[in-house]
């Protein structure tokens, strides 16, 4: 994993630091492994968790039209779907 945010092709200016986001959140009992991490800027990291909490409250039924950036919405959807697939396996 390099230190560049995956959410935007080019930040201007570059964020001073990036976060390692767990796609399927650790509190759901998943291991802390590289395949469950992506690098994002702090703003996207915060949004993804906000969207994910909305998914949890709505049990996965959240329309894209709420105005969130597509990349943050996609990361939240990916995390939700990974968790659902793991639970249904």
PyMOL Python script that loads the backbone (N, CA, C, O; Angstrom):
from pymol import cmd

cmd.read_pdbstr("""\
ATOM      1  N   UNK A   1       0.841  -1.183   0.000  1.00  0.00           N
ATOM      2  CA  UNK A   1       0.000   0.000   0.000  1.00  0.00           C
ATOM      3  C   UNK A   1       0.884   1.244   0.000  1.00  0.00           C
ATOM      4  O   UNK A   1       1.700   1.428   0.903  1.00  0.00           O
ATOM      5  N   UNK A   2       0.726   2.086  -0.999  1.00  0.00           N
ATOM      6  CA  UNK A   2       1.508   3.311  -0.975  1.00  0.00           C
ATOM      7  C   UNK A   2       0.770   4.363  -0.154  1.00  0.00           C
ATOM      8  O   UNK A   2      -0.333   4.114   0.332  1.00  0.00           O
ATOM      9  N   UNK A   3       1.368   5.521  -0.002  1.00  0.00           N
ATOM     10  CA  UNK A   3       0.800   6.552   0.850  1.00  0.00           C
ATOM     11  C   UNK A   3      -0.086   7.539   0.142  1.00  0.00           C
ATOM     12  O   UNK A   3      -0.265   8.657   0.626  1.00  0.00           O
ATOM     13  N   UNK A   4      -0.662   7.157  -1.014  1.00  0.00           N
ATOM     14  CA  UNK A   4      -1.527   8.075  -1.747  1.00  0.00           C
ATOM     15  C   UNK A   4      -2.982   7.708  -1.551  1.00  0.00           C
ATOM     16  O   UNK A   4      -3.349   6.533  -1.562  1.00  0.00           O
ATOM     17  N   UNK A   5      -3.793   8.712  -1.373  1.00  0.00           N
ATOM     18  CA  UNK A   5      -5.235   8.543  -1.210  1.00  0.00           C
ATOM     19  C   UNK A   5      -5.840   7.935  -2.474  1.00  0.00           C
ATOM     20  O   UNK A   5      -5.554   8.389  -3.582  1.00  0.00           O
ATOM     21  N   UNK A   6      -6.666   6.919  -2.310  1.00  0.00           N
ATOM     22  CA  UNK A   6      -7.293   6.280  -3.466  1.00  0.00           C
ATOM     23  C   UNK A   6      -8.550   7.012  -3.930  1.00  0.00           C
ATOM     24  O   UNK A   6      -9.082   6.703  -4.997  1.00  0.00           O
ATOM     25  N   UNK A   7      -9.031   7.972  -3.151  1.00  0.00           N
ATOM     26  CA  UNK A   7     -10.329   8.570  -3.454  1.00  0.00           C
ATOM     27  C   UNK A   7     -10.294   9.575  -4.579  1.00  0.00           C
ATOM     28  O   UNK A   7     -11.269   9.690  -5.322  1.00  0.00           O
ATOM     29  N   UNK A   8      -9.225  10.294  -4.730  1.00  0.00           N
ATOM     30  CA  UNK A   8      -9.129  11.330  -5.746  1.00  0.00           C
ATOM     31  C   UNK A   8      -7.798  11.139  -6.465  1.00  0.00           C
ATOM     32  O   UNK A   8      -6.771  10.888  -5.834  1.00  0.00           O
ATOM     33  N   UNK A   9      -7.826  11.257  -7.776  1.00  0.00           N
ATOM     34  CA  UNK A   9      -6.597  11.003  -8.530  1.00  0.00           C
ATOM     35  C   UNK A   9      -5.477  11.964  -8.145  1.00  0.00           C
ATOM     36  O   UNK A   9      -4.308  11.582  -8.119  1.00  0.00           O
ATOM     37  N   UNK A  10      -5.830  13.195  -7.851  1.00  0.00           N
ATOM     38  CA  UNK A  10      -4.792  14.142  -7.481  1.00  0.00           C
ATOM     39  C   UNK A  10      -5.349  15.202  -6.535  1.00  0.00           C
ATOM     40  O   UNK A  10      -6.164  16.034  -6.936  1.00  0.00           O
ATOM     41  N   UNK A  11      -4.915  15.169  -5.302  1.00  0.00           N
ATOM     42  CA  UNK A  11      -5.299  16.201  -4.336  1.00  0.00           C
ATOM     43  C   UNK A  11      -4.476  17.453  -4.585  1.00  0.00           C
ATOM     44  O   UNK A  11      -3.294  17.381  -4.920  1.00  0.00           O
ATOM     45  N   UNK A  12      -5.114  18.591  -4.419  1.00  0.00           N
ATOM     46  CA  UNK A  12      -4.391  19.860  -4.492  1.00  0.00           C
ATOM     47  C   UNK A  12      -4.876  20.741  -3.371  1.00  0.00           C
ATOM     48  O   UNK A  12      -6.025  21.180  -3.422  1.00  0.00           O
ATOM     49  N   UNK A  13      -4.087  21.025  -2.371  1.00  0.00           N
ATOM     50  CA  UNK A  13      -2.748  20.473  -2.138  1.00  0.00           C
ATOM     51  C   UNK A  13      -2.838  19.044  -1.617  1.00  0.00           C
ATOM     52  O   UNK A  13      -3.915  18.574  -1.250  1.00  0.00           O
ATOM     53  N   UNK A  14      -1.709  18.365  -1.587  1.00  0.00           N
ATOM     54  CA  UNK A  14      -1.666  17.016  -1.051  1.00  0.00           C
ATOM     55  C   UNK A  14      -2.030  17.065   0.432  1.00  0.00           C
ATOM     56  O   UNK A  14      -1.604  17.975   1.144  1.00  0.00           O
ATOM     57  N   UNK A  15      -2.826  16.079   0.911  1.00  0.00           N
ATOM     58  CA  UNK A  15      -3.136  16.074   2.342  1.00  0.00           C
ATOM     59  C   UNK A  15      -1.856  15.833   3.144  1.00  0.00           C
ATOM     60  O   UNK A  15      -0.974  15.098   2.701  1.00  0.00           O
ATOM     61  N   UNK A  16      -1.756  16.448   4.318  1.00  0.00           N
ATOM     62  CA  UNK A  16      -0.527  16.293   5.113  1.00  0.00           C
ATOM     63  C   UNK A  16      -0.301  14.861   5.596  1.00  0.00           C
ATOM     64  O   UNK A  16       0.833  14.478   5.884  1.00  0.00           O
ATOM     65  N   UNK A  17      -1.366  14.073   5.685  1.00  0.00           N
ATOM     66  CA  UNK A  17      -1.241  12.675   6.075  1.00  0.00           C
ATOM     67  C   UNK A  17      -2.436  11.913   5.527  1.00  0.00           C
ATOM     68  O   UNK A  17      -3.438  12.505   5.124  1.00  0.00           O
ATOM     69  N   UNK A  18      -2.317  10.606   5.518  1.00  0.00           N
ATOM     70  CA  UNK A  18      -3.414   9.755   5.058  1.00  0.00           C
ATOM     71  C   UNK A  18      -3.739   8.736   6.145  1.00  0.00           C
ATOM     72  O   UNK A  18      -2.934   8.481   7.041  1.00  0.00           O
ATOM     73  N   UNK A  19      -4.918   8.169   6.048  1.00  0.00           N
ATOM     74  CA  UNK A  19      -5.372   7.159   7.006  1.00  0.00           C
ATOM     75  C   UNK A  19      -5.453   5.808   6.329  1.00  0.00           C
ATOM     76  O   UNK A  19      -5.677   5.721   5.122  1.00  0.00           O
ATOM     77  N   UNK A  20      -5.270   4.755   7.109  1.00  0.00           N
ATOM     78  CA  UNK A  20      -5.537   3.400   6.626  1.00  0.00           C
ATOM     79  C   UNK A  20      -6.946   3.064   7.078  1.00  0.00           C
ATOM     80  O   UNK A  20      -7.219   2.917   8.269  1.00  0.00           O
ATOM     81  N   UNK A  21      -7.837   2.944   6.098  1.00  0.00           N
ATOM     82  CA  UNK A  21      -9.242   2.658   6.375  1.00  0.00           C
ATOM     83  C   UNK A  21      -9.487   1.157   6.239  1.00  0.00           C
ATOM     84  O   UNK A  21      -9.067   0.544   5.258  1.00  0.00           O
ATOM     85  N   UNK A  22     -10.158   0.574   7.209  1.00  0.00           N
ATOM     86  CA  UNK A  22     -10.554  -0.837   7.130  1.00  0.00           C
ATOM     87  C   UNK A  22     -11.889  -0.900   6.395  1.00  0.00           C
ATOM     88  O   UNK A  22     -12.891  -0.362   6.864  1.00  0.00           O
ATOM     89  N   UNK A  23     -11.894  -1.556   5.248  1.00  0.00           N
ATOM     90  CA  UNK A  23     -13.091  -1.614   4.406  1.00  0.00           C
ATOM     91  C   UNK A  23     -14.247  -2.242   5.178  1.00  0.00           C
ATOM     92  O   UNK A  23     -15.330  -1.663   5.258  1.00  0.00           O
ATOM     93  N   UNK A  24     -14.020  -3.417   5.743  1.00  0.00           N
ATOM     94  CA  UNK A  24     -14.997  -4.047   6.641  1.00  0.00           C
ATOM     95  C   UNK A  24     -14.500  -3.727   8.040  1.00  0.00           C
ATOM     96  O   UNK A  24     -13.454  -4.240   8.438  1.00  0.00           O
ATOM     97  N   UNK A  25     -15.206  -2.898   8.807  1.00  0.00           N
ATOM     98  CA  UNK A  25     -14.707  -2.395  10.085  1.00  0.00           C
ATOM     99  C   UNK A  25     -14.274  -3.490  11.065  1.00  0.00           C
ATOM    100  O   UNK A  25     -14.900  -4.546  11.165  1.00  0.00           O
ATOM    101  N   UNK A  26     -13.197  -3.208  11.773  1.00  0.00           N
ATOM    102  CA  UNK A  26     -12.647  -4.168  12.725  1.00  0.00           C
ATOM    103  C   UNK A  26     -13.652  -4.546  13.810  1.00  0.00           C
ATOM    104  O   UNK A  26     -13.656  -5.683  14.282  1.00  0.00           O
ATOM    105  N   UNK A  27     -14.501  -3.604  14.208  1.00  0.00           N
ATOM    106  CA  UNK A  27     -15.450  -3.915  15.287  1.00  0.00           C
ATOM    107  C   UNK A  27     -16.452  -4.982  14.873  1.00  0.00           C
ATOM    108  O   UNK A  27     -17.176  -5.510  15.717  1.00  0.00           O
ATOM    109  N   UNK A  28     -16.503  -5.306  13.583  1.00  0.00           N
ATOM    110  CA  UNK A  28     -17.390  -6.373  13.125  1.00  0.00           C
ATOM    111  C   UNK A  28     -16.712  -7.740  13.197  1.00  0.00           C
ATOM    112  O   UNK A  28     -17.260  -8.742  12.735  1.00  0.00           O
ATOM    113  N   UNK A  29     -15.512  -7.769  13.784  1.00  0.00           N
ATOM    114  CA  UNK A  29     -14.846  -9.048  14.016  1.00  0.00           C
ATOM    115  C   UNK A  29     -13.949  -9.538  12.896  1.00  0.00           C
ATOM    116  O   UNK A  29     -13.625 -10.725  12.845  1.00  0.00           O
ATOM    117  N   UNK A  30     -13.542  -8.660  12.006  1.00  0.00           N
ATOM    118  CA  UNK A  30     -12.658  -9.080  10.917  1.00  0.00           C
ATOM    119  C   UNK A  30     -11.203  -8.889  11.331  1.00  0.00           C
ATOM    120  O   UNK A  30     -10.907  -8.059  12.191  1.00  0.00           O
ATOM    121  N   UNK A  31     -10.300  -9.645  10.729  1.00  0.00           N
ATOM    122  CA  UNK A  31      -8.886  -9.483  11.079  1.00  0.00           C
ATOM    123  C   UNK A  31      -8.298  -8.209  10.472  1.00  0.00           C
ATOM    124  O   UNK A  31      -8.779  -7.704   9.457  1.00  0.00           O
ATOM    125  N   UNK A  32      -7.261  -7.711  11.109  1.00  0.00           N
ATOM    126  CA  UNK A  32      -6.542  -6.527  10.647  1.00  0.00           C
ATOM    127  C   UNK A  32      -5.497  -6.987   9.632  1.00  0.00           C
ATOM    128  O   UNK A  32      -4.334  -7.199   9.975  1.00  0.00           O
ATOM    129  N   UNK A  33      -5.931  -7.141   8.365  1.00  0.00           N
ATOM    130  CA  UNK A  33      -5.059  -7.658   7.310  1.00  0.00           C
ATOM    131  C   UNK A  33      -4.988  -6.659   6.158  1.00  0.00           C
ATOM    132  O   UNK A  33      -5.917  -5.874   5.967  1.00  0.00           O
ATOM    133  N   UNK A  34      -3.895  -6.678   5.387  1.00  0.00           N
ATOM    134  CA  UNK A  34      -3.750  -5.730   4.278  1.00  0.00           C
ATOM    135  C   UNK A  34      -4.897  -5.774   3.261  1.00  0.00           C
ATOM    136  O   UNK A  34      -5.254  -4.739   2.699  1.00  0.00           O
ATOM    137  N   UNK A  35      -5.471  -6.937   3.019  1.00  0.00           N
ATOM    138  CA  UNK A  35      -6.539  -7.029   2.024  1.00  0.00           C
ATOM    139  C   UNK A  35      -7.824  -6.329   2.474  1.00  0.00           C
ATOM    140  O   UNK A  35      -8.749  -6.163   1.679  1.00  0.00           O
ATOM    141  N   UNK A  36      -7.884  -5.923   3.733  1.00  0.00           N
ATOM    142  CA  UNK A  36      -9.051  -5.218   4.255  1.00  0.00           C
ATOM    143  C   UNK A  36      -8.762  -3.725   4.466  1.00  0.00           C
ATOM    144  O   UNK A  36      -9.543  -3.034   5.120  1.00  0.00           O
ATOM    145  N   UNK A  37      -7.647  -3.224   3.919  1.00  0.00           N
ATOM    146  CA  UNK A  37      -7.265  -1.831   4.129  1.00  0.00           C
ATOM    147  C   UNK A  37      -7.072  -1.099   2.809  1.00  0.00           C
ATOM    148  O   UNK A  37      -6.637  -1.673   1.811  1.00  0.00           O
ATOM    149  N   UNK A  38      -7.407   0.178   2.836  1.00  0.00           N
ATOM    150  CA  UNK A  38      -7.096   1.089   1.741  1.00  0.00           C
ATOM    151  C   UNK A  38      -6.598   2.389   2.349  1.00  0.00           C
ATOM    152  O   UNK A  38      -6.866   2.681   3.515  1.00  0.00           O
ATOM    153  N   UNK A  39      -5.877   3.162   1.561  1.00  0.00           N
ATOM    154  CA  UNK A  39      -5.353   4.446   2.017  1.00  0.00           C
ATOM    155  C   UNK A  39      -6.272   5.553   1.513  1.00  0.00           C
ATOM    156  O   UNK A  39      -6.548   5.647   0.317  1.00  0.00           O
ATOM    157  N   UNK A  40      -6.739   6.386   2.431  1.00  0.00           N
ATOM    158  CA  UNK A  40      -7.613   7.509   2.080  1.00  0.00           C
ATOM    159  C   UNK A  40      -7.199   8.747   2.866  1.00  0.00           C
ATOM    160  O   UNK A  40      -6.537   8.653   3.899  1.00  0.00           O
ATOM    161  N   UNK A  41      -7.601   9.906   2.358  1.00  0.00           N
ATOM    162  CA  UNK A  41      -7.373  11.146   3.097  1.00  0.00           C
ATOM    163  C   UNK A  41      -8.343  11.189   4.283  1.00  0.00           C
ATOM    164  O   UNK A  41      -9.325  10.447   4.321  1.00  0.00           O
ATOM    165  N   UNK A  42      -8.061  12.042   5.224  1.00  0.00           N
ATOM    166  CA  UNK A  42      -8.882  12.122   6.435  1.00  0.00           C
ATOM    167  C   UNK A  42     -10.333  12.504   6.122  1.00  0.00           C
ATOM    168  O   UNK A  42     -11.255  11.996   6.760  1.00  0.00           O
ATOM    169  N   UNK A  43     -10.540  13.392   5.150  1.00  0.00           N
ATOM    170  CA  UNK A  43     -11.905  13.816   4.819  1.00  0.00           C
ATOM    171  C   UNK A  43     -12.725  12.641   4.287  1.00  0.00           C
ATOM    172  O   UNK A  43     -13.872  12.452   4.692  1.00  0.00           O
ATOM    173  N   UNK A  44     -12.148  11.855   3.387  1.00  0.00           N
ATOM    174  CA  UNK A  44     -12.863  10.696   2.862  1.00  0.00           C
ATOM    175  C   UNK A  44     -13.076   9.663   3.954  1.00  0.00           C
ATOM    176  O   UNK A  44     -14.144   9.057   4.027  1.00  0.00           O
ATOM    177  N   UNK A  45     -12.086   9.453   4.801  1.00  0.00           N
ATOM    178  CA  UNK A  45     -12.210   8.475   5.880  1.00  0.00           C
ATOM    179  C   UNK A  45     -13.406   8.805   6.772  1.00  0.00           C
ATOM    180  O   UNK A  45     -14.190   7.925   7.127  1.00  0.00           O
ATOM    181  N   UNK A  46     -13.530  10.056   7.120  1.00  0.00           N
ATOM    182  CA  UNK A  46     -14.645  10.495   7.953  1.00  0.00           C
ATOM    183  C   UNK A  46     -15.985  10.269   7.247  1.00  0.00           C
ATOM    184  O   UNK A  46     -16.938   9.783   7.856  1.00  0.00           O
ATOM    185  N   UNK A  47     -16.051  10.620   5.970  1.00  0.00           N
ATOM    186  CA  UNK A  47     -17.296  10.436   5.204  1.00  0.00           C
ATOM    187  C   UNK A  47     -17.680   8.970   5.081  1.00  0.00           C
ATOM    188  O   UNK A  47     -18.851   8.617   5.220  1.00  0.00           O
ATOM    189  N   UNK A  48     -16.701   8.121   4.822  1.00  0.00           N
ATOM    190  CA  UNK A  48     -16.993   6.692   4.666  1.00  0.00           C
ATOM    191  C   UNK A  48     -17.625   6.155   5.944  1.00  0.00           C
ATOM    192  O   UNK A  48     -18.600   5.406   5.884  1.00  0.00           O
ATOM    193  N   UNK A  49     -17.084   6.527   7.091  1.00  0.00           N
ATOM    194  CA  UNK A  49     -17.660   6.048   8.352  1.00  0.00           C
ATOM    195  C   UNK A  49     -19.053   6.624   8.586  1.00  0.00           C
ATOM    196  O   UNK A  49     -19.925   5.940   9.121  1.00  0.00           O
ATOM    197  N   UNK A  50     -19.262   7.854   8.195  1.00  0.00           N
ATOM    198  CA  UNK A  50     -20.596   8.457   8.300  1.00  0.00           C
ATOM    199  C   UNK A  50     -21.591   7.682   7.438  1.00  0.00           C
ATOM    200  O   UNK A  50     -22.691   7.364   7.891  1.00  0.00           O
ATOM    201  N   UNK A  51     -21.215   7.382   6.216  1.00  0.00           N
ATOM    202  CA  UNK A  51     -22.089   6.638   5.310  1.00  0.00           C
ATOM    203  C   UNK A  51     -22.319   5.230   5.836  1.00  0.00           C
ATOM    204  O   UNK A  51     -23.441   4.725   5.794  1.00  0.00           O
ATOM    205  N   UNK A  52     -21.256   4.590   6.334  1.00  0.00           N
ATOM    206  CA  UNK A  52     -21.381   3.231   6.847  1.00  0.00           C
ATOM    207  C   UNK A  52     -22.354   3.184   8.031  1.00  0.00           C
ATOM    208  O   UNK A  52     -23.166   2.264   8.132  1.00  0.00           O
ATOM    209  N   UNK A  53     -22.273   4.174   8.924  1.00  0.00           N
ATOM    210  CA  UNK A  53     -23.221   4.222  10.051  1.00  0.00           C
ATOM    211  C   UNK A  53     -24.652   4.362   9.540  1.00  0.00           C
ATOM    212  O   UNK A  53     -25.576   3.778  10.106  1.00  0.00           O
ATOM    213  N   UNK A  54     -24.833   5.136   8.473  1.00  0.00           N
ATOM    214  CA  UNK A  54     -26.154   5.276   7.868  1.00  0.00           C
ATOM    215  C   UNK A  54     -26.620   3.941   7.305  1.00  0.00           C
ATOM    216  O   UNK A  54     -27.788   3.577   7.446  1.00  0.00           O
ATOM    217  N   UNK A  55     -25.705   3.209   6.667  1.00  0.00           N
ATOM    218  CA  UNK A  55     -26.025   1.868   6.167  1.00  0.00           C
ATOM    219  C   UNK A  55     -26.472   0.964   7.310  1.00  0.00           C
ATOM    220  O   UNK A  55     -27.473   0.256   7.192  1.00  0.00           O
ATOM    221  N   UNK A  56     -25.736   0.987   8.409  1.00  0.00           N
ATOM    222  CA  UNK A  56     -26.089   0.133   9.546  1.00  0.00           C
ATOM    223  C   UNK A  56     -27.479   0.454  10.071  1.00  0.00           C
ATOM    224  O   UNK A  56     -28.262  -0.456  10.344  1.00  0.00           O
ATOM    225  N   UNK A  57     -27.795   1.731  10.215  1.00  0.00           N
ATOM    226  CA  UNK A  57     -29.114   2.128  10.716  1.00  0.00           C
ATOM    227  C   UNK A  57     -30.232   1.710   9.769  1.00  0.00           C
ATOM    228  O   UNK A  57     -31.325   1.348  10.204  1.00  0.00           O
ATOM    229  N   UNK A  58     -29.946   1.764   8.458  1.00  0.00           N
ATOM    230  CA  UNK A  58     -30.964   1.440   7.449  1.00  0.00           C
ATOM    231  C   UNK A  58     -30.861  -0.008   6.975  1.00  0.00           C
ATOM    232  O   UNK A  58     -31.552  -0.405   6.037  1.00  0.00           O
ATOM    233  N   UNK A  59     -30.010  -0.789   7.615  1.00  0.00           N
ATOM    234  CA  UNK A  59     -29.802  -2.199   7.265  1.00  0.00           C
ATOM    235  C   UNK A  59     -29.442  -2.374   5.791  1.00  0.00           C
ATOM    236  O   UNK A  59     -29.940  -3.281   5.123  1.00  0.00           O
ATOM    237  N   UNK A  60     -28.574  -1.497   5.293  1.00  0.00           N
ATOM    238  CA  UNK A  60     -28.038  -1.631   3.946  1.00  0.00           C
ATOM    239  C   UNK A  60     -28.826  -0.972   2.839  1.00  0.00           C
ATOM    240  O   UNK A  60     -28.409  -1.017   1.682  1.00  0.00           O
ATOM    241  N   UNK A  61     -29.949  -0.364   3.157  1.00  0.00           N
ATOM    242  CA  UNK A  61     -30.773   0.245   2.112  1.00  0.00           C
ATOM    243  C   UNK A  61     -30.587   1.760   2.165  1.00  0.00           C
ATOM    244  O   UNK A  61     -31.329   2.464   2.850  1.00  0.00           O
ATOM    245  N   UNK A  62     -29.592   2.249   1.438  1.00  0.00           N
ATOM    246  CA  UNK A  62     -29.289   3.674   1.427  1.00  0.00           C
ATOM    247  C   UNK A  62     -29.082   4.110  -0.015  1.00  0.00           C
ATOM    248  O   UNK A  62     -28.186   3.602  -0.688  1.00  0.00           O
ATOM    249  N   UNK A  63     -29.893   5.041  -0.503  1.00  0.00           N
ATOM    250  CA  UNK A  63     -29.749   5.474  -1.895  1.00  0.00           C
ATOM    251  C   UNK A  63     -28.493   6.313  -2.108  1.00  0.00           C
ATOM    252  O   UNK A  63     -28.052   7.025  -1.205  1.00  0.00           O
ATOM    253  N   UNK A  64     -27.941   6.228  -3.266  1.00  0.00           N
ATOM    254  CA  UNK A  64     -26.760   6.998  -3.648  1.00  0.00           C
ATOM    255  C   UNK A  64     -27.092   8.491  -3.731  1.00  0.00           C
ATOM    256  O   UNK A  64     -26.189   9.321  -3.632  1.00  0.00           O
ATOM    257  N   UNK A  65     -28.319   8.834  -3.902  1.00  0.00           N
ATOM    258  CA  UNK A  65     -28.721  10.215  -4.160  1.00  0.00           C
ATOM    259  C   UNK A  65     -28.585  11.156  -2.962  1.00  0.00           C
ATOM    260  O   UNK A  65     -28.963  12.322  -3.069  1.00  0.00           O
ATOM    261  N   UNK A  66     -28.073  10.705  -1.855  1.00  0.00           N
ATOM    262  CA  UNK A  66     -27.961  11.577  -0.689  1.00  0.00           C
ATOM    263  C   UNK A  66     -26.831  12.597  -0.812  1.00  0.00           C
ATOM    264  O   UNK A  66     -26.622  13.395   0.101  1.00  0.00           O
ATOM    265  N   UNK A  67     -26.104  12.583  -1.922  1.00  0.00           N
ATOM    266  CA  UNK A  67     -25.112  13.613  -2.176  1.00  0.00           C
ATOM    267  C   UNK A  67     -23.706  13.313  -1.711  1.00  0.00           C
ATOM    268  O   UNK A  67     -22.859  14.206  -1.733  1.00  0.00           O
ATOM    269  N   UNK A  68     -23.427  12.111  -1.297  1.00  0.00           N
ATOM    270  CA  UNK A  68     -22.071  11.765  -0.879  1.00  0.00           C
ATOM    271  C   UNK A  68     -21.179  11.591  -2.098  1.00  0.00           C
ATOM    272  O   UNK A  68     -21.662  11.227  -3.170  1.00  0.00           O
ATOM    273  N   UNK A  69     -19.875  11.849  -1.948  1.00  0.00           N
ATOM    274  CA  UNK A  69     -18.955  11.593  -3.060  1.00  0.00           C
ATOM    275  C   UNK A  69     -19.003  10.108  -3.441  1.00  0.00           C
ATOM    276  O   UNK A  69     -19.113   9.244  -2.571  1.00  0.00           O
ATOM    277  N   UNK A  70     -18.921   9.821  -4.732  1.00  0.00           N
ATOM    278  CA  UNK A  70     -19.067   8.441  -5.205  1.00  0.00           C
ATOM    279  C   UNK A  70     -18.034   7.518  -4.598  1.00  0.00           C
ATOM    280  O   UNK A  70     -18.346   6.370  -4.285  1.00  0.00           O
ATOM    281  N   UNK A  71     -16.780   8.003  -4.420  1.00  0.00           N
ATOM    282  CA  UNK A  71     -15.718   7.130  -3.914  1.00  0.00           C
ATOM    283  C   UNK A  71     -15.961   6.774  -2.444  1.00  0.00           C
ATOM    284  O   UNK A  71     -15.684   5.645  -2.037  1.00  0.00           O
ATOM    285  N   UNK A  72     -16.467   7.703  -1.648  1.00  0.00           N
ATOM    286  CA  UNK A  72     -16.769   7.405  -0.245  1.00  0.00           C
ATOM    287  C   UNK A  72     -17.962   6.456  -0.157  1.00  0.00           C
ATOM    288  O   UNK A  72     -17.968   5.529   0.654  1.00  0.00           O
ATOM    289  N   UNK A  73     -18.967   6.692  -0.993  1.00  0.00           N
ATOM    290  CA  UNK A  73     -20.141   5.814  -1.023  1.00  0.00           C
ATOM    291  C   UNK A  73     -19.729   4.399  -1.426  1.00  0.00           C
ATOM    292  O   UNK A  73     -20.189   3.423  -0.834  1.00  0.00           O
ATOM    293  N   UNK A  74     -18.861   4.290  -2.438  1.00  0.00           N
ATOM    294  CA  UNK A  74     -18.419   2.981  -2.902  1.00  0.00           C
ATOM    295  C   UNK A  74     -17.672   2.225  -1.801  1.00  0.00           C
ATOM    296  O   UNK A  74     -17.892   1.028  -1.617  1.00  0.00           O
ATOM    297  N   UNK A  75     -16.796   2.908  -1.074  1.00  0.00           N
ATOM    298  CA  UNK A  75     -16.074   2.236   0.018  1.00  0.00           C
ATOM    299  C   UNK A  75     -17.036   1.747   1.098  1.00  0.00           C
ATOM    300  O   UNK A  75     -16.857   0.656   1.641  1.00  0.00           O
ATOM    301  N   UNK A  76     -18.049   2.543   1.411  1.00  0.00           N
ATOM    302  CA  UNK A  76     -19.038   2.125   2.409  1.00  0.00           C
ATOM    303  C   UNK A  76     -19.831   0.927   1.907  1.00  0.00           C
ATOM    304  O   UNK A  76     -20.075  -0.017   2.659  1.00  0.00           O
ATOM    305  N   UNK A  77     -20.233   0.958   0.642  1.00  0.00           N
ATOM    306  CA  UNK A  77     -20.964  -0.179   0.055  1.00  0.00           C
ATOM    307  C   UNK A  77     -20.090  -1.425   0.075  1.00  0.00           C
ATOM    308  O   UNK A  77     -20.560  -2.502   0.440  1.00  0.00           O
ATOM    309  N   UNK A  78     -18.823  -1.293  -0.313  1.00  0.00           N
ATOM    310  CA  UNK A  78     -17.913  -2.441  -0.309  1.00  0.00           C
ATOM    311  C   UNK A  78     -17.798  -3.049   1.082  1.00  0.00           C
ATOM    312  O   UNK A  78     -17.846  -4.270   1.237  1.00  0.00           O
ATOM    313  N   UNK A  79     -17.648  -2.201   2.091  1.00  0.00           N
ATOM    314  CA  UNK A  79     -17.549  -2.694   3.460  1.00  0.00           C
ATOM    315  C   UNK A  79     -18.820  -3.402   3.906  1.00  0.00           C
ATOM    316  O   UNK A  79     -18.767  -4.466   4.523  1.00  0.00           O
ATOM    317  N   UNK A  80     -19.961  -2.802   3.587  1.00  0.00           N
ATOM    318  CA  UNK A  80     -21.243  -3.415   3.945  1.00  0.00           C
ATOM    319  C   UNK A  80     -21.392  -4.775   3.266  1.00  0.00           C
ATOM    320  O   UNK A  80     -21.775  -5.753   3.908  1.00  0.00           O
ATOM    321  N   UNK A  81     -21.090  -4.835   1.979  1.00  0.00           N
ATOM    322  CA  UNK A  81     -21.245  -6.082   1.235  1.00  0.00           C
ATOM    323  C   UNK A  81     -20.276  -7.163   1.714  1.00  0.00           C
ATOM    324  O   UNK A  81     -20.649  -8.334   1.787  1.00  0.00           O
ATOM    325  N   UNK A  82     -19.056  -6.790   2.037  1.00  0.00           N
ATOM    326  CA  UNK A  82     -18.103  -7.771   2.575  1.00  0.00           C
ATOM    327  C   UNK A  82     -18.623  -8.367   3.875  1.00  0.00           C
ATOM    328  O   UNK A  82     -18.561  -9.577   4.092  1.00  0.00           O
ATOM    329  N   UNK A  83     -19.131  -7.502   4.725  1.00  0.00           N
ATOM    330  CA  UNK A  83     -19.661  -7.983   6.004  1.00  0.00           C
ATOM    331  C   UNK A  83     -20.858  -8.897   5.812  1.00  0.00           C
ATOM    332  O   UNK A  83     -20.959  -9.928   6.476  1.00  0.00           O
ATOM    333  N   UNK A  84     -21.760  -8.539   4.918  1.00  0.00           N
ATOM    334  CA  UNK A  84     -22.929  -9.371   4.650  1.00  0.00           C
ATOM    335  C   UNK A  84     -22.527 -10.712   4.057  1.00  0.00           C
ATOM    336  O   UNK A  84     -23.080 -11.746   4.432  1.00  0.00           O
ATOM    337  N   UNK A  85     -21.571 -10.707   3.135  1.00  0.00           N
ATOM    338  CA  UNK A  85     -21.102 -11.962   2.530  1.00  0.00           C
ATOM    339  C   UNK A  85     -20.456 -12.861   3.583  1.00  0.00           C
ATOM    340  O   UNK A  85     -20.653 -14.076   3.580  1.00  0.00           O
ATOM    341  N   UNK A  86     -19.683 -12.251   4.480  1.00  0.00           N
ATOM    342  CA  UNK A  86     -19.038 -13.036   5.535  1.00  0.00           C
ATOM    343  C   UNK A  86     -20.081 -13.635   6.478  1.00  0.00           C
ATOM    344  O   UNK A  86     -19.951 -14.788   6.890  1.00  0.00           O
ATOM    345  N   UNK A  87     -21.101 -12.871   6.818  1.00  0.00           N
ATOM    346  CA  UNK A  87     -22.135 -13.372   7.723  1.00  0.00           C
ATOM    347  C   UNK A  87     -22.982 -14.471   7.081  1.00  0.00           C
ATOM    348  O   UNK A  87     -23.445 -15.384   7.765  1.00  0.00           O
ATOM    349  N   UNK A  88     -23.180 -14.380   5.769  1.00  0.00           N
ATOM    350  CA  UNK A  88     -24.018 -15.348   5.072  1.00  0.00           C
ATOM    351  C   UNK A  88     -23.255 -16.566   4.553  1.00  0.00           C
ATOM    352  O   UNK A  88     -23.842 -17.470   3.960  1.00  0.00           O
ATOM    353  N   UNK A  89     -21.954 -16.580   4.781  1.00  0.00           N
ATOM    354  CA  UNK A  89     -21.138 -17.710   4.280  1.00  0.00           C
ATOM    355  C   UNK A  89     -21.300 -18.948   5.128  1.00  0.00           C
ATOM    356  O   UNK A  89     -20.685 -19.976   4.843  1.00  0.00           O
TER     357      UNK A  89
END
""", "prot")
cmd.dss("prot")
cmd.show_as("cartoon", "prot")
cmd.util.cbc("prot")
cmd.orient("prot")
